[in-house]
Amino acid sequence: MDALKILIITFVCAIIGYLEPINNSILVLIILFCWDMSMGILVDLVVNKDRMRIKKLLISLLFVALYTLIIASLFIIGRLMDDVEEFLEMIKVLTYVCAYFYGSNALRNLTILFPNNKTFSFLYEFLGLQIVKRIPELSSFLLKKREEKKENNPLKSNNNNNNNNNNNNNEL
């Protein structure tokens, strides 16, 4: 039995040693996973008045294990192909992408927990790219204002159109 423990510990230490260059990436994923999960659990318990669901936790653990496996696989492939530096850059980009999604989800949960907190709301709107969702509203608003200007002053809009047509003809 002691020999089995020693064998398992040796195997785990060998893997950790081999994957040492990507330990920081894995650590970042684990930290952000824990932060995101804790915010999700708080939202379920406090806001939704629901219990913690083990299935949801297991699925989240599966995802973080999958991300870690992808990162480790990329590193091993990079080492086998003697392109460690290039694959480390790929791993860094993938870690940033995963960190972005974990962070934006945690910020969403924070805005649910603290709906009146302007800092969390701003960070979620900005970092969660919620602003992009509002761009169609912005473009339709600007188009509507432009149409209202044309309706209020038809002579000016006709003169502008004539001037634009003349300018376009001059360019030809």
C-alpha positions in Angstrom: 0.0 0.0 0.0 2.8 2.4 0.8 4.5 1.6 -2.5 1.3 2.6 -4.3 1.1 5.9 -2.4 4.8 6.6 -3.3 4.1 5.7 -6.9 1.1 7.9 -7.2 2.9 10.8 -5.5 5.9 10.4 -7.8 3.7 10.3 -10.9 1.8 13.4 -9.8 5.0 15.3 -9.0 6.5 14.3 -12.4 3.4 15.7 -14.2 3.5 18.9 -12.2 7.3 19.2 -12.9 6.8 18.6 -16.6 3.9 21.2 -16.8 5.8 23.8 -14.7 6.0 26.4 -17.6 2.2 26.5 -17.7 1.6 26.4 -13.9 0.7 30.1 -13.9 -1.9 29.6 -16.6 -3.5 26.7 -14.8 -3.4 28.7 -11.5 -5.2 31.7 -13.1 -7.9 29.4 -14.5 -8.4 27.8 -11.1 -8.5 31.1 -9.2 -11.0 32.6 -11.7 -13.1 29.4 -11.6 -13.3 29.6 -7.8 -14.3 33.3 -8.0 -16.9 32.6 -10.6 -18.3 29.6 -8.8 -18.5 31.5 -5.5 -20.4 34.4 -7.1 -22.8 31.9 -8.8 -23.4 30.1 -5.6 -24.1 33.4 -3.8 -26.6 34.4 -6.5 -28.4 31.1 -6.2 -28.5 31.2 -2.4 -29.2 35.0 -1.8 -31.0 36.3 -4.8 -32.8 33.2 -6.2 -33.5 31.7 -2.8 -32.4 28.4 -4.2 -30.1 25.7 -3.0 -26.7 24.9 -4.4 -27.0 22.4 -7.2 -24.3 19.7 -7.3 -25.0 19.0 -11.0 -24.2 22.6 -11.8 -21.0 22.4 -9.8 -19.9 19.2 -11.4 -20.5 20.6 -14.9 -18.4 23.6 -14.0 -15.6 21.4 -12.6 -15.8 19.4 -15.9 -15.3 22.6 -17.9 -12.3 23.8 -15.9 -10.8 20.3 -16.2 -11.4 20.4 -19.9 -9.7 23.9 -20.2 -6.8 22.6 -18.2 -6.5 19.5 -20.3 -6.6 21.6 -23.5 -3.8 23.8 -22.2 -1.7 20.9 -21.0 -2.2 19.1 -24.4 -1.1 22.2 -26.3 2.0 22.5 -24.1 2.8 18.8 -24.7 2.3 19.1 -28.4 4.5 22.2 -28.4 7.3 20.4 -26.6 7.1 17.4 -28.9 7.3 19.7 -32.0 10.1 21.8 -30.5 7.9 24.9 -30.7 7.5 25.6 -27.0 7.6 29.4 -27.3 4.9 29.6 -29.9 2.7 27.2 -28.0 3.3 29.1 -24.8 1.9 32.2 -26.6 -1.1 30.2 -27.8 -1.6 29.0 -24.2 -1.4 32.5 -22.9 -4.0 33.7 -25.4 -6.3 30.8 -24.6 -5.9 31.6 -20.9 -6.8 35.2 -21.5 -9.9 34.1 -23.4 -11.0 31.8 -20.6 -10.2 34.4 -18.0 -12.3 36.9 -19.9 -15.3 34.7 -19.9 -14.9 33.6 -16.3 -14.5 37.2 -15.2 -17.4 38.6 -17.2 -19.7 35.8 -15.8 -18.5 36.7 -12.3 -19.2 40.4 -12.9 -22.7 39.5 -14.2 -23.3 37.6 -11.0 -22.0 40.6 -9.0 -24.4 42.9 -10.7 -27.2 40.5 -9.8 -26.1 40.4 -6.2 -25.6 44.2 -6.0 -28.0 45.7 -8.5 -27.5 49.3 -7.2 -23.7 49.2 -7.3 -22.6 51.4 -10.2 -19.0 50.2 -10.3 -20.0 46.5 -10.8 -22.7 47.6 -13.4 -20.2 49.7 -15.3 -17.5 47.0 -15.3 -20.0 44.4 -16.5 -21.3 46.7 -19.2 -17.8 47.6 -20.4 -15.9 44.3 -19.9 -18.9 42.1 -20.7 -19.3 43.9 -24.0 -22.9 44.7 -23.2 -22.2 48.0 -24.9 -22.0 46.2 -28.3 -25.5 45.0 -27.8 -26.6 48.6 -27.6 -25.0 49.6 -30.8 -28.0 48.7 -33.0 -30.1 50.9 -30.7 -27.5 53.7 -31.1 -27.5 53.4 -34.9 -31.3 53.4 -35.1 -31.4 56.4 -32.7 -29.0 58.3 -34.9 -30.9 57.3 -38.0 -34.2 58.5 -36.4 -32.6 61.8 -35.5 -31.3 62.3 -39.0 -34.8 61.6 -40.4 -36.3 64.1 -38.0 -33.9 66.7 -39.1 -34.8 66.1 -42.7 -38.5 66.3 -41.9 -38.1 69.6 -40.0 -36.0 71.3 -42.6 -36.6 69.9 -46.1 -34.9 72.8 -47.9 -31.7 72.3 -46.1 -31.6 68.6 -46.6 -32.3 69.1 -50.4 -29.5 71.6 -50.6 -27.2 69.2 -48.8 -28.1 66.4 -51.1 -27.5 68.7 -54.1 -24.1 69.8 -52.7 -23.2 66.1 -52.1 -24.2 65.2 -55.6 -22.1 68.1 -57.0 -19.1 67.0 -54.9 -19.5 63.4 -56.1 -19.7 64.6 -59.7 -16.5 66.8 -59.2 -14.7 63.7 -57.9 -15.4 61.8 -61.1 
